[in-house]
Amino acid sequence: MEQIPKVGALYCLYGEEPWLEISYRSVYPAVSRIYFFVSNLPWHGPASDQSRLLDAIGRLPDPEGKAELLRGDWTTEEEQRTVSAAIAANDQMLYSLIVDGDEVYDSNHLISMFQLAASDPSVGCWHVKWFTYWKALKFRINPLEPYDPPVLLRNGAGEFVRNRNIVAAKHRLIPPEICMCHHLSYVRSDEVMRAKHIMVPGHSHSAIAGWYENVWKRWDSDHSLTNLHPVNPPQYERAVQQPRDLLPPLLQPLWDQ
């Protein structure tokens, strides 16, 4: 069995992240370090107070002393992510795990992913398939979202070019039977979703007019609705029930809430 390489988990954050604690707990056993990069500036829209996010980070348990908080003035996502990977590399992390506050894993599956990556050092960037959940952990988008996010960068073998996208000489996909990401960006309150997709320039500049009322709210009474994505409707064809046993252990107790 391949040895587990040194991996640093990189959280680039701004604003409240209701799933952050579970995300953090899901990666904690698998990685060597966890970095929280909290910008003083937003990627889009007006600046806001980050004290609640900082308080939430400060409350996270860290029995092995893995976590570190760093602040900076980053105005673009690729700039913030580039700095984060450089710091991890300087700390002798062989890989950087690119993880957002609404992304959750099965810790054992993450370890298997890292071992697979270590078996092929020619790969600069590894991608995963992910389950995108819709409104609750009981529902997910089907078929799977046609986007395989880059999640594991071999430090020094690639660079961020737009948002979280990476240019590298060689890319590979982690087989879904080894590891998948559980994406909770759409498991949010109505209030948060209204603000996210109507008020925030990073989303609202291309969101379909009336999406919140005609899709997000209407789905509550009509689960047969299709074309659910707020920007590119066919990308989220429909929502179907997700079996409880497909969730990672940390999410399974919340399945019926």
C-alpha positions in Angstrom: 0.0 0.0 0.0 1.3 3.5 -0.9 2.4 5.7 1.9 0.1 8.7 2.6 1.9 11.8 1.2 2.0 15.1 3.1 -1.1 17.0 2.0 -2.1 20.5 3.1 -5.8 21.4 2.9 -6.3 24.9 1.6 -9.5 26.8 2.5 -9.8 30.2 0.8 -12.7 31.8 2.5 -14.7 35.0 2.7 -18.1 35.3 4.5 -19.9 32.8 6.6 -19.7 29.1 5.8 -22.4 27.1 7.6 -20.9 23.7 6.6 -17.3 24.6 7.5 -17.1 22.6 10.7 -18.2 19.4 9.1 -16.0 20.0 6.1 -13.0 20.6 8.4 -13.8 17.5 10.5 -14.0 15.4 7.3 -10.5 16.3 6.0 -8.8 16.6 9.4 -7.8 12.9 9.8 -6.4 12.6 6.2 -4.1 15.7 5.9 -0.9 16.9 7.5 -1.9 20.6 7.7 -5.0 22.7 7.3 -4.7 26.4 6.2 -7.5 29.0 6.4 -6.8 31.9 4.1 -9.3 34.6 5.0 -9.1 37.7 2.8 -9.8 41.2 3.9 -11.3 41.9 0.5 -14.1 40.0 -1.4 -13.6 38.5 -4.9 -16.9 40.2 -5.9 -19.2 42.8 -4.5 -18.8 45.0 -1.4 -16.6 44.2 1.6 -18.3 42.7 4.7 -17.4 42.0 8.3 -15.5 38.7 8.7 -15.6 38.5 12.5 -18.2 35.6 12.5 -16.2 33.6 10.1 -13.0 34.2 12.2 -14.8 33.2 15.4 -16.1 30.0 13.7 -12.5 29.1 12.7 -11.2 29.9 16.1 -13.7 27.4 17.7 -12.7 24.4 15.5 -11.0 21.6 17.5 -7.4 21.1 16.6 -6.0 18.4 18.9 -3.0 17.7 16.6 -2.0 21.3 16.0 -2.7 21.1 12.2 -4.6 24.3 11.6 -3.3 27.8 10.8 -5.1 31.0 10.0 -3.6 33.5 7.5 -5.0 36.9 6.5 -4.3 38.9 3.3 -5.7 41.4 0.7 -6.6 39.1 -2.2 -8.9 40.5 -4.8 -9.2 37.5 -7.1 -9.7 33.8 -6.4 -6.7 32.7 -8.5 -4.5 35.1 -6.6 -5.6 33.8 -3.2 -5.3 30.2 -4.2 -1.9 30.7 -5.8 -0.6 32.2 -2.5 -2.2 29.4 -0.5 -0.5 26.6 -2.6 2.9 28.4 -2.4 2.7 28.6 1.4 1.8 24.9 1.6 4.7 24.0 -0.7 7.1 26.1 1.5 5.9 24.0 4.5 7.0 20.9 2.6 3.5 19.8 1.7 3.8 17.6 -1.4 0.2 18.2 -2.4 -2.5 20.8 -1.8 -6.1 19.7 -1.3 -8.3 22.4 -2.7 -11.4 22.4 -0.6 -14.2 24.9 0.0 -16.2 25.4 3.1 -19.2 23.6 1.6 -17.3 20.5 0.4 -17.3 17.3 2.5 -15.5 14.0 2.2 -15.4 10.6 3.7 -12.0 10.8 5.5 -11.0 7.2 4.5 -11.8 7.9 0.9 -9.6 10.9 1.0 -6.7 8.8 2.2 -7.3 6.4 -0.6 -7.2 9.3 -3.1 -3.9 10.6 -1.7 -2.4 7.1 -1.9 -3.5 6.9 -5.6 -1.9 10.3 -6.3 1.3 9.2 -4.7 1.4 6.2 -7.0 1.6 8.4 -10.1 3.8 11.5 -9.4 3.6 12.5 -13.1 0.1 13.9 -12.5 0.1 17.5 -11.6 -3.6 17.9 -11.0 -6.3 15.4 -9.9 -10.0 15.9 -10.4 -13.0 14.3 -8.7 -16.6 13.7 -9.5 -19.0 15.2 -7.0 -22.5 14.8 -5.7 -24.2 18.2 -5.8 -27.0 18.3 -3.1 -30.2 20.2 -3.6 -31.9 22.0 -0.7 -31.3 19.0 1.7 -29.0 16.0 2.1 -31.9 13.8 0.9 -31.7 15.2 -2.7 -29.0 15.6 -5.2 -28.7 16.7 -8.8 -29.0 13.9 -11.4 -27.2 13.2 -13.7 -24.0 14.3 -12.0 -23.0 17.9 -12.6 -20.9 18.0 -15.8 -17.9 19.5 -14.0 -15.1 17.6 -12.4 -13.4 20.1 -10.1 -9.7 20.1 -9.6 -9.1 19.1 -6.0 -5.5 17.9 -5.6 -2.5 19.8 -6.9 1.0 18.4 -6.8 2.8 21.5 -5.6 5.0 23.0 -8.2 3.4 21.0 -11.0 0.6 23.4 -11.9 -0.8 26.9 -11.5 -4.2 28.5 -11.0 -5.4 30.4 -14.0 -9.1 31.2 -13.4 -11.0 30.7 -10.2 -9.9 27.2 -9.0 -9.0 25.9 -12.4 -5.4 24.7 -12.8 -3.0 24.4 -15.8 -0.8 21.3 -15.5 1.1 19.1 -17.9 -1.0 16.1 -16.9 -4.5 15.7 -15.4 -6.3 12.6 -14.1 -9.7 11.8 -12.7 -10.0 10.0 -9.3 -12.2 7.0 -10.0 -15.6 7.6 -8.2 -15.3 4.3 -6.5 -12.2 5.6 -4.7 -13.4 9.1 -3.7 -16.1 11.6 -4.4 -16.7 15.1 -3.1 -20.1 16.0 -1.5 -20.9 19.5 -2.6 -23.4 21.4 -0.3 -23.4 24.8 -2.0 -27.2 24.5 -2.6 -28.0 23.2 0.9 -28.7 26.6 2.3 -31.6 28.7 3.6 -33.9 30.6 1.4 -32.5 33.8 2.7 -28.9 32.9 1.8 -29.9 31.6 -1.6 -31.8 34.8 -2.4 -28.8 36.9 -1.5 -26.3 34.6 -3.2 -28.0 34.4 -6.6 -29.8 37.8 -6.8 -27.7 40.3 -4.8 -24.1 39.2 -5.2 -22.4 40.3 -8.5 -20.3 37.1 -8.7 -23.6 35.2 -9.2 -26.3 37.6 -10.1 -24.7 39.2 -13.2 -25.6 36.1 -15.2 -28.4 34.5 -13.1 -31.7 34.0 -14.9 -34.3 36.6 -13.9 -36.9 35.0 -11.6 -34.8 31.9 -10.8 -35.4 32.3 -7.1 -39.2 32.4 -7.3 -39.7 30.2 -10.4 -37.2 27.5 -9.7 -35.8 27.5 -6.2 -39.1 28.2 -4.4 -41.4 26.5 -6.8 -39.4 23.2 -6.5 -40.7 22.9 -2.9 -44.1 22.0 -4.2 -43.2 20.5 -7.6 -40.2 18.0 -7.4 -40.7 17.2 -11.1 -39.1 20.6 -12.1 -36.2 20.3 -14.5 -33.4 22.6 -15.5 -32.6 23.9 -12.1 -29.3 25.7 -12.4 -29.5 29.5 -11.9 -27.1 30.3 -14.7 -27.0 27.4 -17.1 -30.3 25.5 -16.5 -29.5 22.2 -18.2 -26.5 21.8 -16.0 -28.8 20.7 -13.2 -31.3 18.5 -15.0 -33.3 17.4 -12.0 -33.1 16.6 -8.3 -33.5 13.0 -7.2 -33.4 11.3 -3.8 -29.9 10.5 -2.5 -29.7 7.2 -0.4 -28.5 7.8 3.1 -25.7 5.3 2.8 -24.0 7.2 0.0 -23.3 10.2 2.3 -20.0 10.4 4.2 -20.3 9.3 7.9 -20.3 12.9 9.2 -23.4 13.8 7.1 -25.5 10.6 7.5 -27.0 11.7 10.9 -28.3 14.8 9.1 -29.9 13.0 6.2 -33.5 13.2 7.4 -33.4 16.9 8.6 
